[in-house]
Amino acid sequence: MNNLTKVKLNTVQTIKSIHTKDVAMRDFLFTLGCYEGQTITVISKLSSTYVVNINDARYSIDDELAKAIIV
């Protein structure tokens, strides 16, 4: 299993888990629609920022959030 920082661009991935003990981070990701079983695609990577597609919406997340998403 990899975190989101290690996947190829523009490939659909299925989220296996959210790996963080930070409840606020987990809740934030959930509000984006980022939870186990959901699909996610990394559209682009700019420095330490990732543009992802979740539920036909695009979001910009930082490296810390991307590392917490296990696919």
Protein Blocks (a to p, Z undefined) as FASTA:
>chain_A
ZZfklpcehiacddfbdcdfblklmmmmmmnopaghiacddfbdchjaccddeehiacdd
dfklmmmpcZZ
